[in-house]
Amino acid sequence: QVQIKESGGGLVQTGGSLRLSCTTSINFSPTNWYRQTPGKQRELVGSIIRTGDTKYADSVKGRFTISRDNAKNTVYLQMDSLKPEDTAVYYCNGYTYWGQGTQVTVSS
């Protein structure tokens, strides 16, 4: 059974940092990070493929960094210079599989 699990969410002040982890039972390529706030569509934050190449949404470019450790089947989302508008539930995705999400709250 394919499993995806996010961790690392929490409450942080504006300008702070958090690192989310996504641990999976298989290595997906690409592995994607999405986020969603109530009443809005899920938004693609960024993606990473097996070679380590990444893509980011314009809203997070220069502040967020995605990396992966293939040996640990883990993908990371390093979030720096966080803003209140980054507040959302963050989801990890590979193919048709989704994690349960982890809440990130940025206080002003």
C-alpha positions in Angstrom: 0.0 0.0 0.0 1.4 3.4 -1.0 1.8 5.8 1.9 2.5 9.5 2.0 3.0 11.4 5.3 3.7 15.0 5.8 5.2 16.4 9.0 6.7 19.6 10.3 3.9 22.1 10.3 3.2 24.5 13.0 2.8 28.1 14.1 5.5 30.6 13.2 5.8 34.4 13.1 6.1 36.5 10.0 9.6 36.2 8.6 10.3 32.9 10.3 11.1 29.5 8.8 9.7 26.0 8.8 10.8 22.8 7.2 8.1 20.3 6.1 8.9 16.7 5.4 7.1 14.3 3.1 8.0 10.6 3.7 6.7 8.1 1.2 6.7 4.4 0.7 8.1 4.8 -2.8 10.0 7.5 -4.6 7.7 9.5 -6.7 8.9 11.6 -9.6 7.7 14.3 -9.6 6.8 14.8 -6.0 4.7 17.9 -5.5 3.8 20.2 -2.7 0.4 21.8 -2.7 -1.4 24.1 -0.2 -5.0 24.9 0.4 -6.9 27.5 2.4 -10.6 27.3 3.2 -12.8 28.2 0.3 -9.9 28.2 -2.2 -8.6 25.6 -4.7 -5.6 23.6 -3.9 -2.5 25.5 -5.2 0.7 23.9 -6.5 3.6 25.3 -4.5 6.4 23.4 -6.2 7.7 20.1 -7.6 10.9 18.1 -7.6 11.9 15.2 -9.9 14.2 12.3 -9.3 17.2 14.2 -10.6 16.6 17.1 -8.1 15.3 19.6 -10.6 12.7 21.8 -9.1 9.9 24.2 -10.1 8.1 26.8 -7.9 5.1 28.9 -8.0 5.9 32.6 -8.5 4.4 33.3 -5.0 7.1 31.3 -3.3 10.0 31.6 -5.6 13.1 32.7 -3.8 11.6 31.9 -0.4 10.9 28.2 -0.6 13.2 25.4 -1.4 12.3 21.8 -2.2 14.9 19.0 -1.9 14.9 15.3 -1.7 16.8 12.4 -0.1 16.1 9.4 -2.3 17.7 7.0 0.2 15.1 8.0 2.8 12.2 8.4 0.4 11.7 11.9 1.8 11.1 15.2 0.2 11.6 18.4 2.1 10.0 21.9 1.7 12.1 24.5 3.4 10.1 27.7 3.9 11.8 30.9 4.7 10.7 34.5 5.0 7.2 33.3 5.7 4.2 35.6 5.3 0.7 35.4 6.7 -0.5 34.6 3.2 1.5 31.3 3.4 -0.9 30.1 6.0 -2.5 26.9 4.7 -2.7 23.2 4.9 0.3 21.8 3.0 -0.1 18.5 1.1 2.4 16.2 -0.5 1.4 14.5 -3.7 2.8 11.8 -6.0 0.9 10.5 -9.0 -2.7 10.0 -7.6 -1.6 9.7 -4.0 -2.0 12.4 -1.3 -0.9 12.8 2.3 -3.2 13.9 5.0 -1.8 17.4 5.1 0.0 19.5 7.7 -1.1 22.9 9.0 1.2 25.9 8.6 0.1 29.1 10.3 2.0 32.3 10.0 1.1 35.0 12.5 1.5 38.7 11.7 
